[in-house]
Each structure stands twice: as structure tokens, then as C-alpha cells.
Amino acid sequence: MTADSDYLRVIYNNIPRVLSLFDNEKSSKTYGIGDRNYWAWAQTDFPNGTYQGFVNGLTKLYNEGLLDEYFTQLSYMEFFESIFEGTKKSQNRNGSLNEAFPNEQSWCVTSLVAYDLITALSDNHLLDKQNLHKKIADIEPMLEFMKRNPESHAFISNHLVTGAAAFLKWQELTGDARYEHEAERIVKNVIKSGNSEGWFREYGGFDAGYQTITTQYLQEIFSLRPNWDTNGELNRSLEFISNFFNPDGSFGGMIGSRQTNFYYPGGFHLLSQKNQLAAKISNTGKIRLIKNQIVNLNAIDLGNLTPLFNSYCIAALNPVDPKIGELDPPKSSRKIYENCGIIIDIGNNHKTIVSLQKGGIVQHYLGVEEKIIDCGIIIKNKKGKLGTTQHEISNPNFSLNGSTIRLNSTIHEFARELPTPIKFAVIRILAITLFRNQLILKIFKKLIIRKLITNQKDWKTAYEREINLGEVIQIRNKLEMKRGTKIISNAANFSPIHMASRGYWQVGNQNHDS
């Protein structure tokens, strides 16, 4: 087959990094484990299971003869076997995997790796029946854990659809339909979360970067269950996502709930076979990735490397005809997505995106080179703590009169924290004691999410943010300043919450005004 040479180039740049993650010494206790920080550097006391998922993308490449420089058939099968062996060594007793701390029992990572292992088994035609059934039996505890312990600490659509896809791929591989009802329940809840505007909830609202991976897994789900896409959810998702390819070449940005700027291409390339908008998104995304305008695989750290690598493999093996072209230039218009608090204003020479649910964050583009990113104001109180106009607002109090937006809310405290030796020690003690109880573990995860992401402390200090839309944008802030507080920054690009997946480098990161 003909593969996409541009995606292959980036994939090949990263394959040595991927293969170096795995312990390939057969005599080692950690043989087959892909967390080099655990088995090589010994800097952590548990293996992160995420890296076992590389077997998915690598198997796709191997099947097409694209790894001949790296593996013979024998050496590839040894590597394939080792990943399954390493996965068993990484599992908790209940079949789950960890990512952040021992005995974490991460639904996200368990779902991700289960999907990747099942897909790799489906794609590997060299396994005999006995070996296949053995590996199916090894994966089954992961599915049982996912069904019995649904993710409940937050509503994170990309996690949920990954699990639903794993359930359906399991049924396709084994004929076992025990998990179909759970998969359908998940999909219905994810679709409902977007209120028919084309987006899917990530914590408190929509997020452009994570919507691309959610779309990828939904594409897989609907290809297996076409009747579940009853209202054209994928088409709405494509229309919505197309709004966030910015004039400067970037994608997404600070206006999302998780403020991400990466792009997963796989789902769009698969959809391109039948959908012209998906094809145009694919071509637009690829050109910007080549120019480093969008965060690409070379800039991604280990935390997100596995799923993005696998997505690149899908894109590489499903090339899109460049003659279809890129996204059409947006026409002058104003779009209001009330349920996710997004206003998009487009003129002949400008595009402005305002996120009301993030306190009135503004991304303003004039032509293709000039831009203004205004994330709000940072103030310091007399105790030295930081507060900001930027926070999650589920029901923003705003008005839009003509081209003037007025948003009223209150200052909220920064929620970002760094780990300390004491915090690490406490979590380790809990991991081997109280976290063996699922209820206590779930309560702890909810508290962490509330503290670091979704529930910034309200200072009860009122502010009004006025935004005058147009080619020359004007932003004014009126604050009710209490004694001992002072404005320390009217900053361009900052986030007051903890979010590991934001802030990756791309061309243009430093090229903006505040």
C-alpha cells in the first residue's frame, strides 16, 4: 500500500525513542515493561502501564512491511510477546494499570491499553489459536475491572469513549457480548454531554485537542455500531472542530477547558474516505504539523506519546488525497455556542474566539501573523496568594449587545501546586493501605480533581470584563479591589489550574501580544 510519507517521516524519527523504552533482557524481572523510568533509571516505585499500548501502532506498521529495518518476523514476534508479558507484570490484582501512583487503578490507562492490546491481537495474523486465546484470557481482567469500576471522579469524554471502543473491539475479537450494554451507556452519556452543539465534555466544558482523540474513538465505535450515531454526531463534531484551526497555523489553545493545542489526526483520516470535511481537516492538520505550527509527535512528552504515536500510524496508513484541499477560509460571521460558552467573531481580516466559561479568555487574530492572546488578569492578595479572572464558569453571566460582550464574575484563586516529599510519602502510605478500598480511592481522586482543576476558591471579589469585537479589539477590566490586593499582571498566556497536557511547544508560542 501507499503510506503518507510525511507522517511516516515523523513516526520513523520517534521509533528509536519508542523501542528504547522497553526492557528487552529476557532474564530481567521487568522484561517487556515499557516504563524506562521504572526499570532502567529506578526513579519511580511502580511501572506506568501507558507505554504497553505502543504495540497497537507498531503492529499496524509491521503488517504493512514498514518496520523491516527494525525487525525480522522472529524478532517482532518476540517483541510482541514481551509487551503482553510486561503488561501482566504491570497489572494490579484486579487487572487494572497505574499511571500516577502505585495502586492507582487508572480507568483511563487500563481502557487505553486494553483497546491497544485487543486491536494489536486483531491485527496480528501470525499468532496460533492457542497463543491468541491465552492472550485474550490475559486481557479479560482489564475489561472486568473497567465494567465494575466506571470512572467517576470527573466527566472526561476521551477516557470514556476509549473504554467503550475497547469493549466493542473485545466483542469483535472474541464474540463475547457481555460489555456491549456498558459501551452503549457510555456513548449515550458522552453524546448527551455536548448538548447537540458538536462538542464533548472534558471536565467543565469543551477542549479542542481532546475532542480530536474523542472523535477518533467515536469513529471506531460508529464503524462497529453505525446505528448508534443516530443524530449525525460525528458530522457535528467535524463542523465544531473546524472552528479551531487558527489563522496563525495553530490549533485549539487557551479557550478550551484543558487548554490543549495538540491534534490527533487518525480519526479524520479514517473519516476522510466518506466525508469531504474530514478530508479537508486532515489536509489542513498535516500541513500545519509539517510546519510545526501545531504540536506534533516530536514535541510530545512520554505522558501523551503512546496515543499520539498510534494516531499518527493510523493517519500514515490512511493517506488523504491532497487535491481535496484544505479547509475553506472562514466567511464573515458570528457563531455563538451557548452551552460551551464560545463566541467566534470573523471579519474580512480578523478572527476572534472568546471563551466565556474560562472567564472571558480572548484569542484574537489579525491576518495570519498578528495575534493577541489575553487570558485575563492576575492579582495578589495580602497573604501573597494569586487570584485571577480566569476560572471555570458553568453558567456565565454575560450580555452581547451588538459587538460588545460584558461578562460579570468573581476572582478565583490559582489552583496550581507542585509535589513535595511529604505529599509523595502520604500518597505512598495511602496506596498500600486505604487505597485498597475502591470507595476511598474514588473519593480521593474526586478531591484531587476539585482541588487542582475544577473548584478554584472564590475570593468573592467582583469583576466585569468588557470585550469590544472587531478588527481592532478592545478589552477592559473593572475590578472590585479589596485592601491589600494588587494587580501584578495582565498576562498573555497563563493557566491557573494543573493540566499536564497543555503548554507543548509549537512555532508561534512566543509570537503574540498581550
MARKOLLUM-924909 format. One record per residue (C-alpha): residue number from 1; y, z, x. Coordinates in pm, 1 decimal. Example, Ala and Ser with C-alpha at 12.3 -4.5 7.8 and 13.67 -1.06 7.14 Angstrom:
  num        py        pz        px
    1    -450.0     780.0    1230.0
    2    -106.0     714.0    1367.0
end
This chain:
  num        py        pz        px
    1       0.0       0.0       0.0
    2     365.9     -35.1      98.8
    3     531.4     301.4     152.1
    4     901.4     381.4     168.2
    5     984.7     365.3     538.8
    6    1296.5     580.5     507.4
    7    1110.8     873.9     356.1
    8     821.2     824.5     598.0
    9    1060.9     847.9     891.2
   10    1180.0    1191.2     780.9
   11     824.6    1302.1     699.6
   12     698.5    1199.9    1043.2
   13     985.3    1389.7    1204.5
   14     854.7    1705.0    1036.9
   15     476.8    1668.8    1061.1
   16     457.7    1828.1    1409.3
   17     653.8    2124.6    1273.2
   18     418.6    2149.7     973.6
   19      95.8    2128.2    1173.3
   20     221.6    2383.1    1427.1
   21     244.5    2644.3    1152.1
   22    -133.5    2674.6    1116.6
   23    -373.9    2879.6    1327.3
   24    -636.5    2625.3    1437.3
   25    -851.5    2855.9    1652.3
   26   -1184.5    2883.7    1472.3
   27   -1265.9    3216.4    1636.0
   28    -941.9    3372.4    1512.2
   29    -931.7    3614.8    1219.4
   30    -631.5    3420.6    1090.0
   31    -786.7    3074.1    1123.8
   32    -634.7    2842.7     862.0
   33    -333.2    3060.5     780.4
   34      -3.2    2870.6     788.9
   35     238.8    3158.9     846.9
   36     315.6    3141.0    1216.6
   37     542.8    3445.6    1197.2
   38     232.6    3642.7    1095.2
   39     -49.1    3509.8    1311.7
   40     144.0    3397.6    1624.4
   41     465.9    3597.7    1650.7
   42     328.3    3905.0    1472.0
   43     673.9    3968.6    1328.5
   44     550.2    4046.5     979.2
   45     262.4    4250.8     839.1
   46     137.6    4000.9     578.3
   47      92.0    3624.4     554.0
   48     330.9    3424.7     336.0
   49      99.9    3210.0     125.9
   50     351.1    2932.2      56.6
   51     254.6    2721.5     358.4
   52    -102.8    2667.1     237.7
   53      48.5    2416.5      -6.8
   54     113.1    2158.9     266.9
   55    -242.8    2039.6     205.8
   56    -115.8    1854.0    -102.2
   57     129.6    1619.9      69.2
   58     -85.1    1578.0     379.3
   59    -384.5    1473.3     170.3
   60    -174.0    1212.4      -8.9
   61     -63.8    1069.0     324.8
   62    -414.9    1077.7     472.4
   63    -561.1     889.6     176.6
   64    -318.9     602.6     241.6
   65    -400.1     582.4     611.5
   66     -61.4     722.9     710.5
   67    -194.1    1005.1     931.2
   68    -417.4     802.0    1161.3
   69    -208.9     905.0    1463.4
   70    -271.7    1271.8    1383.4
   71    -629.9    1294.9    1252.8
   72    -969.9    1137.5    1265.7
   73   -1175.0    1174.5     948.0
   74   -1368.4    1463.7    1102.4
   75   -1061.4    1647.7    1229.8
   76    -882.1    1604.1     898.7
   77   -1172.4    1748.2     701.9
   78   -1182.3    2042.9     941.3
   79    -811.1    2097.0     883.0
   80    -858.8    2063.1     506.5
   81   -1138.1    2320.8     509.6
   82    -933.2    2557.4     724.2
   83    -645.9    2565.3     475.8
   84    -878.3    2675.3     196.7
   85   -1028.1    2936.3     426.7
   86    -680.0    3057.5     522.7
   87    -581.3    3077.8     157.3
   88    -872.4    3311.3      79.2
   89    -768.0    3532.8     370.1
   90    -410.7    3543.3     237.1
   91    -502.3    3645.3    -118.3
   92    -474.4    3986.2    -275.5
   93    -779.1    4126.0    -454.1
   94    -665.3    3980.5    -787.1
   95    -632.7    3629.2    -643.7
   96    -252.7    3631.6    -605.7
   97     -49.3    3543.0    -296.6
   98     255.1    3707.5    -137.5
   99     588.0    3575.5     -17.3
  100     838.4    3860.1      31.1
  101     634.6    4175.9      98.4
  102     272.4    4298.4     104.6
  103     101.7    4321.8    -233.4
  104     397.4    4142.2    -394.3
  105     163.4    3935.6    -612.6
  106     408.9    3648.9    -643.8
  107     353.8    3442.5    -958.3
  108     575.5    3171.1    -810.6
  109     384.8    3124.3    -486.2
  110      45.1    3169.7    -649.5
  111     133.9    2894.1    -900.1
  112     277.3    2665.7    -633.3
  113     -22.5    2692.4    -402.5
  114    -273.7    2675.1    -689.8
  115    -115.0    2348.1    -801.1
  116    -118.1    2209.9    -446.4
  117    -480.2    2310.0    -379.5
  118    -601.3    2167.8    -711.6
  119    -411.7    1842.6    -653.2
  120    -548.2    1814.2    -299.9
  121    -903.1    1864.9    -428.7
  122    -846.0    1594.2    -689.6
  123    -717.6    1356.6    -420.4
  124    -983.3    1429.5    -157.2
  125   -1272.2    1189.7    -212.9
  126   -1466.4    1298.9      95.9
  127   -1592.4    1628.5     -46.1
  128   -1950.1    1652.5    -170.1
  129   -2011.4    1813.7    -510.6
  130   -2137.0    2142.4    -367.9
  131   -1829.8    2187.9    -148.6
  132   -1598.6    2083.9    -432.5
  133   -1746.8    2340.1    -670.7
  134   -1722.1    2610.8    -405.3
  135   -1352.2    2544.5    -360.5
  136   -1296.5    2532.7    -735.6
  137   -1453.0    2878.4    -755.0
  138   -1217.9    2998.1    -479.7
  139    -912.2    2880.3    -674.7
  140   -1014.1    3019.7   -1013.1
  141    -897.0    3380.2    -943.4
  142    -546.7    3242.6    -885.7
  143    -543.0    3086.8   -1233.6
  144    -675.2    3407.9   -1387.0
  145    -400.1    3608.9   -1220.5
  146    -136.6    3365.9   -1347.8
  147    -263.8    3386.4   -1705.0
  148    -297.8    3766.1   -1712.5
  149      31.0    3841.0   -1536.9
  150     300.2    3595.3   -1656.2
  151     627.1    3600.9   -1464.6
  152     867.2    3832.4   -1647.7
  153    1132.8    3958.5   -1403.7
  154    1358.7    3658.8   -1481.4
  155    1351.5    3321.5   -1656.4
  156    1305.3    3069.8   -1374.9
  157    1211.8    2729.4   -1513.7
  158    1093.8    2570.6   -1190.3
  159     842.0    2852.5   -1137.1
  160     716.8    2830.0   -1493.9
  161     657.7    2454.9   -1503.9
  162     480.1    2471.3   -1167.8
  163     234.0    2714.4   -1324.0
  164     196.0    2501.1   -1635.8
  165     124.7    2195.0   -1419.8
  166    -137.4    2392.4   -1226.6
  167    -311.3    2493.0   -1550.0
  168    -327.3    2131.6   -1668.8
  169    -437.0    1992.0   -1332.1
  170    -713.4    2252.7   -1332.1
  171    -833.1    2126.5   -1669.8
  172    -818.4    1766.5   -1547.8
  173   -1026.9    1854.3   -1241.4
  174   -1282.2    2088.6   -1399.4
  175   -1281.2    2017.2   -1772.9
  176   -1206.5    2386.6   -1830.4
  177    -951.3    2408.9   -2115.8
  178    -903.0    2789.1   -2111.6
  179    -545.9    2765.2   -1981.2
  180    -407.0    2482.4   -2195.4
  181    -259.2    2713.0   -2459.4
  182     -73.8    2910.1   -2191.7
  183      57.1    2588.3   -2034.8
  184     185.9    2467.7   -2372.4
  185     354.3    2801.9   -2441.4
  186     533.5    2785.6   -2106.1
  187     655.4    2429.8   -2157.3
  188     789.5    2505.4   -2504.3
  189     986.2    2803.9   -2369.8
  190    1131.6    2601.3   -2082.4
  191    1242.0    2321.8   -2314.4
  192    1393.6    2573.2   -2555.1
  193    1591.6    2733.6   -2271.7
  194    1811.5    2424.7   -2233.3
  195    1928.0    2408.8   -2593.5
  196    1878.8    2029.2   -2605.4
  197    2157.0    1959.9   -2351.7
  198    1913.0    1834.5   -2090.5
  199    1909.4    2134.8   -1856.5
  200    1653.1    2408.2   -1796.2
  201    1735.2    2772.8   -1732.7
  202    1736.4    2920.6   -1382.0
  203    1823.6    3289.3   -1414.3
  204    2151.6    3283.9   -1611.2
  205    2209.9    2910.7   -1652.6
  206    2150.1    2561.5   -1516.8
  207    2113.0    2472.3   -1150.0
  208    2126.5    2111.8   -1028.2
  209    1899.6    2148.2    -724.8
  210    1624.6    2335.9    -901.8
  211    1647.2    2103.3   -1200.0
  212    1521.6    1823.0    -974.5
  213    1198.5    2008.8    -896.7
  214    1161.0    2118.5   -1259.3
  215    1188.3    1752.5   -1358.5
  216     918.1    1664.7   -1105.1
  217     666.6    1907.2   -1255.1
  218     761.8    1817.7   -1611.8
  219     692.2    1455.6   -1524.2
  220     342.4    1562.1   -1415.5
  221     292.5    1768.6   -1730.4
  222     408.3    1497.5   -1969.8
  223     197.0    1235.7   -1793.2
  224    -103.6    1454.5   -1875.7
  225      22.2    1554.8   -2223.1
  226     261.1    1280.8   -2348.0
  227     275.4    1435.4   -2695.6
  228     443.9    1747.5   -2554.4
  229     762.2    1550.4   -2476.2
  230     844.5    1540.2   -2845.2
  231    1222.3    1502.2   -2818.2
  232    1269.2    1296.4   -2502.3
  233    1327.1    1598.5   -2277.9
  234    1281.7    1401.2   -1956.8
  235    1534.8    1138.2   -2062.1
  236    1787.9    1410.9   -2142.5
  237    1717.8    1575.7   -1808.4
  238    1784.8    1247.9   -1626.3
  239    2114.1    1197.5   -1811.1
  240    2220.9    1552.9   -1731.1
  241    2123.4    1541.6   -1363.0
  242    2304.5    1212.0   -1309.6
  243    2633.7    1401.4   -1358.4
  244    2592.7    1595.1   -1034.1
  245    2581.4    1318.9    -774.3
  246    2929.0    1390.1    -646.5
  247    3182.1    1128.0    -526.7
  248    3173.8    1260.0    -167.8
  249    2799.6    1190.8    -146.9
  250    2682.9    1547.3    -206.7
  251    2469.1    1674.2    -492.0
  252    2499.9    1984.4    -709.1
  253    2694.1    2258.8    -538.4
  254    2854.5    2588.9    -626.3
  255    2876.1    2521.0   -1000.1
  256    2506.0    2598.6   -1062.9
  257    2351.6    2936.9   -1136.7
  258    2175.1    2932.0    -798.3
  259    2442.7    2719.4    -628.5
  260    2198.1    2482.5    -461.2
  261    2269.0    2142.1    -310.1
  262    1919.1    2011.4    -232.7
  263    1740.2    1728.8    -412.7
  264    1367.2    1681.3    -481.1
  265    1303.3    1305.7    -511.9
  266     936.2    1294.8    -614.7
  267     970.9    1318.3    -991.9
  268    1238.5    1049.9   -1010.3
  269    1030.0     807.6    -806.1
  270     733.9     856.0   -1038.4
  271     951.8     814.3   -1346.5
  272    1111.8     501.8   -1196.6
  273     808.0     297.7   -1289.1
  274     917.1     309.4   -1654.4
  275    1275.0     437.9   -1652.9
  276    1570.5     249.2   -1504.1
  277    1796.1     556.1   -1488.5
  278    1530.1     736.8   -1285.2
  279    1516.2     435.0   -1053.9
  280    1893.1     440.7   -1006.0
  281    1884.6     815.0    -937.6
  282    1607.3     751.9    -682.9
  283    1806.6     486.0    -500.8
  284    2124.1     693.6    -507.1
  285    1945.7    1002.0    -379.3
  286    1770.0     815.7     -98.5
  287    2084.1     650.7      36.1
  288    2263.3     986.2      42.9
  289    1967.1    1158.9     206.4
  290    1963.1     898.7     484.1
  291    2332.8     967.5     549.3
  292    2276.6    1346.0     546.5
  293    2519.9    1370.2     256.2
  294    2251.5    1552.5      56.7
  295    2046.6    1830.8     212.7
  296    1730.4    1668.6     343.8
  297    1396.9    1779.9     486.1
  298    1533.4    1810.4     840.0
  299    1781.9    2078.0     727.9
  300    1542.8    2285.7     516.3
  301    1406.2    2615.5     644.7
  302    1048.2    2733.4     604.1
  303    1114.5    2902.3     270.2
  304    1154.7    2569.3      90.4
  305     986.2    2333.0     334.6
  306     647.6    2313.9     161.5
  307     750.4    2192.2    -186.1
  308    1020.4    1961.5     -48.6
  309     777.7    1808.3     202.8
  310     528.9    1741.8     -76.7
  311     805.0    1589.0    -290.2
  312     902.1    1355.8      -4.0
  313     539.1    1247.9      21.3
  314     540.0    1156.0    -348.8
  315     862.8     959.8    -302.6
  316     731.7     781.2       6.2
  317     418.1     665.8    -175.7
  318     609.2     552.2    -484.3
  319     888.8     331.6    -347.9
  320    1161.5     209.3    -581.2
  321    1298.5    -144.3    -580.3
  322    1642.6    -123.9    -412.0
  323    1754.2    -426.1    -616.5
  324    1774.1    -197.9    -921.6
  325    2076.1     -45.1    -753.3
  326    2240.8     295.6    -754.1
  327    2395.7     495.3   -1035.7
  328    2684.2     314.6   -1200.9
  329    3031.8     451.2   -1120.3
  330    3124.3     701.9   -1392.9
  331    3375.5     585.1   -1652.5
  332    3679.4     785.8   -1750.9
  333    3554.8    1054.5   -1986.9
  334    3531.9    1424.6   -2055.6
  335    3196.8    1590.7   -2112.8
  336    3151.5    1943.6   -2239.5
  337    2814.6    2116.2   -2215.5
  338    2888.7    2428.9   -2413.3
  339    2555.2    2603.6   -2371.7
  340    2568.7    2599.7   -1992.0
  341    2947.2    2627.4   -1964.2
  342    3008.9    2299.6   -1779.3
  343    3314.0    2076.5   -1828.3
  344    3324.3    1741.5   -1647.4
  345    3652.6    1550.7   -1636.1
  346    3652.8    1195.4   -1497.3
  347    3954.6     972.0   -1442.1
  348    4016.4     644.0   -1264.0
  349    4033.6     812.4    -923.7
  350    3902.1    1165.3    -973.6
  351    3609.8    1372.3   -1093.5
  352    3627.2    1744.5   -1170.0
  353    3343.3    1980.9   -1255.0
  354    3429.4    2326.4   -1389.6
  355    3166.9    2598.3   -1431.9
  356    3284.7    2846.6   -1693.2
  357    2965.9    3052.1   -1664.1
  358    3040.9    3109.2   -1294.7
  359    3390.8    3243.9   -1356.6
  360    3572.1    2910.4   -1350.0
  361    3445.7    2757.6   -1024.6
  362    3606.7    2416.9    -966.5
  363    3472.3    2116.7    -773.4
  364    3742.9    1850.4    -769.5
  365    3702.3    1510.6    -602.5
  366    3983.2    1263.6    -541.3
  367    3834.2     930.8    -444.8
  368    3534.4     963.9    -213.0
  369    3688.6    1158.5      75.6
  370    3925.5    1426.0     -56.2
  371    3794.6    1727.8    -240.8
  372    3892.2    2076.1    -345.4
  373    3627.5    2345.4    -386.3
  374    3769.2    2659.0    -548.6
  375    3516.2    2936.1    -600.8
  376    3770.7    3192.2    -716.4
  377    3939.0    3498.3    -570.2
  378    3802.9    3785.4    -360.3
  379    3971.1    4125.8    -383.4
  380    3908.7    4456.7    -206.6
  381    3941.1    4796.9    -372.7
  382    4048.7    5123.2    -210.6
  383    3686.0    5206.2    -128.1
  384    3656.9    4886.1      73.1
  385    3423.5    4716.1    -173.6
  386    3464.2    4349.0    -261.4
  387    3509.4    4208.6    -609.7
  388    3552.7    3854.3    -734.6
  389    3637.8    3634.0   -1028.7
  390    3305.8    3457.1    -965.2
  391    3020.0    3602.9   -1164.9
  392    2765.9    3510.7   -1429.8
  393    2925.1    3489.1   -1777.8
  394    2671.2    3422.8   -2052.0
  395    2933.5    3363.5   -2324.8
  396    3260.9    3268.4   -2155.5
  397    3584.2    3345.2   -2340.1
  398    3777.7    3021.8   -2289.3
  399    4000.3    2769.7   -2459.4
  400    4054.0    2399.3   -2393.3
  401    4384.4    2262.7   -2515.6
  402    4447.1    1907.9   -2406.0
  403    4380.9    1917.0   -2033.2
  404    4434.7    2291.6   -1988.6
  405    4142.8    2533.6   -1961.0
  406    4207.1    2907.3   -1991.3
  407    3924.2    3146.0   -1906.5
  408    3950.9    3522.5   -1954.8
  409    3709.8    3768.1   -1798.3
  410    3694.0    4063.6   -1558.2
  411    3643.1    4114.2   -1185.8
  412    3284.7    4189.4   -1080.8
  413    3154.7    4341.0    -759.1
  414    2982.1    4148.8    -481.2
  415    2605.4    4197.0    -508.5
  416    2501.4    4072.7    -164.7
  417    2308.0    4315.6      52.8
  418    2119.0    4295.9     379.8
  419    1784.9    4461.6     457.3
  420    1774.5    4781.2     660.5
  421    1486.8    4962.2     835.3
  422    1492.0    5229.2     563.4
  423    1470.4    4972.3     283.8
  424    1183.1    4799.5     461.1
  425     999.6    5128.6     504.7
  426    1042.2    5220.2     138.9
  427     906.8    4883.2      21.7
  428     608.8    4908.1     256.8
  429     520.8    5254.5     125.9
  430     552.7    5134.4    -232.4
  431     342.2    4826.8    -150.8
  432      37.6    5036.7     -59.0
  433      87.4    5292.5    -336.6
  434     277.9    5239.5    -662.6
  435     285.9    4859.6    -648.0
  436     -86.4    4854.4    -716.3
  437      22.1    4919.3   -1073.3
  438     136.9    4592.3   -1233.4
  439     383.2    4760.1   -1470.8
  440     561.9    4944.8   -1189.7
  441     569.3    4629.3    -975.8
  442     725.4    4426.5   -1259.2
  443     987.5    4693.4   -1324.9
  444    1077.9    4695.4    -954.0
  445    1119.1    4316.7    -946.7
  446    1343.5    4325.5   -1252.6
  447    1562.4    4591.8   -1092.9
  448    1595.0    4389.6    -772.0
  449    1696.4    4075.6    -963.5
  450    1953.3    4271.4   -1165.3
  451    2097.4    4429.1    -853.1
  452    2120.3    4117.9    -635.9
  453    2170.8    3830.9    -879.1
  454    2222.4    3879.3   -1249.9
  455    2407.8    4206.3   -1301.7
  456    2713.2    4239.5   -1078.4
  457    2902.6    4561.7   -1150.5
  458    3200.7    4511.6   -1383.7
  459    3523.0    4655.7   -1241.4
  460    3697.1    4629.1   -1581.0
  461    3985.2    4450.5   -1408.1
  462    4104.3    4164.1   -1626.7
  463    4192.0    3818.1   -1503.1
  464    4291.8    3486.0   -1652.9
  465    4213.0    3158.9   -1479.7
  466    4411.8    2853.2   -1585.2
  467    4293.0    2509.7   -1479.3
  468    4502.5    2201.1   -1548.9
  469    4274.6    1898.8   -1530.5
  470    4382.3    1564.0   -1393.0
  471    4404.4    1364.2   -1074.0
  472    4632.1    1635.1    -929.2
  473    4452.5    1952.7   -1031.4
  474    4634.7    2284.7   -1069.9
  475    4461.7    2624.2   -1065.9
  476    4641.8    2951.3   -1139.6
  477    4501.3    3302.9   -1145.0
  478    4655.1    3604.0   -1317.2
  479    4502.2    3939.9   -1223.1
  480    4547.4    4290.6   -1351.5
  481    4573.8    4458.1   -1010.5
  482    4480.6    4826.4   -1003.3
  483    4621.8    5071.4    -748.3
  484    4462.6    5031.6    -407.6
  485    4330.3    4679.7    -468.3
  486    4449.7    4370.9    -288.6
  487    4366.8    4002.6    -278.3
  488    4202.7    3919.7      52.8
  489    4105.8    3559.7      -8.5
  490    4146.7    3264.9    -238.1
  491    3834.1    3119.8     -90.3
  492    3684.4    2772.8     -98.2
  493    3311.5    2820.9     -61.1
  494    3155.7    3163.3    -112.9
  495    2889.8    3329.3    -321.7
  496    2887.3    3696.6    -425.6
  497    2513.3    3707.1    -502.4
  498    2197.0    3695.6    -296.3
  499    2040.2    3348.3    -316.3
  500    1820.9    3231.9     -30.8
  501    1814.9    2866.0    -138.5
  502    2188.1    2799.1    -116.1
  503    2404.1    2708.3     182.3
  504    2193.8    2446.2     359.8
  505    2386.2    2216.5     591.4
  506    2492.2    1868.3     487.1
  507    2759.7    1625.1     601.0
  508    3090.1    1730.6     448.6
  509    3023.1    2105.4     431.1
  510    3339.3    2180.2     626.2
  511    3537.7    1886.9     493.2
  512    3721.4    2034.5     194.6
  513    4036.8    2216.0      97.7
  514    4078.2    2541.5     -91.7
end
